[in-house]
């Protein structure tokens, strides 16, 4: 009987991009099989830098070996330290109450977020579109042309803002988030969204654009009014790409 785990999750998400935690939580589900007393008694997790290494049984990041446990949610990654912007491939197998091992699950992956030292971009915004304590200003539109020597095989966009933003590549909105990057206490943290934009970039001419809004960083917040954190919105965005021959 095949009891291979399924629905592998990292921090409760399927194949997530931009995981901030360097010890993310891994979870999986067991198949729904009608058998009295069926339960997980142990698990084993493998994690690797490439999917091929994983399938070859060479988990160069983490081999948990067999762990006697019925836990299948919020299992902390305990492998080698993870780098900024690193993709990790992982899979799991389990043992049942009879000591029988399941097949390995399908491969899942997660990708870590960009770390502060790896930011090369600068904050940009409008030098003149500034609202006041009672009224807002027109929304700034930012635009930059980019020429690429080849079609990227992989590309990531890391973007955040002081205020709200909508980012566009070649006229198409990136992602489906509304009022990105969302509410935060800007005195303590700023959320960053990571997008896979590999299919949105072309060889040759490309256009990057962003629309900024006051959001919670500049606009009204409860009883404290406008401009509690900043007097105008700003954008921070970094595009990284790789070509078929390793170009970056």
Secondary structure, DSSP 8 states (H G I E B T S, - for coil): -----EEEEETTBSS-S-B--SS-EEEEE------TT--EEEEEEEEESSHHHHHTT--SSEE---EE----SSEE--SS---TT-EEEEEEEEEETTS-B------EEEEB---GGG-----B--SS----SS------EEEEEEEESS--SEEEEEEEEESEEEEEETTEE-SS-SSBT----TTT----EEEE-GGG--SEEEEEEEEEE-HHHHS-BGGGBS-SS-SS-EEEEEEEEE-TTS--
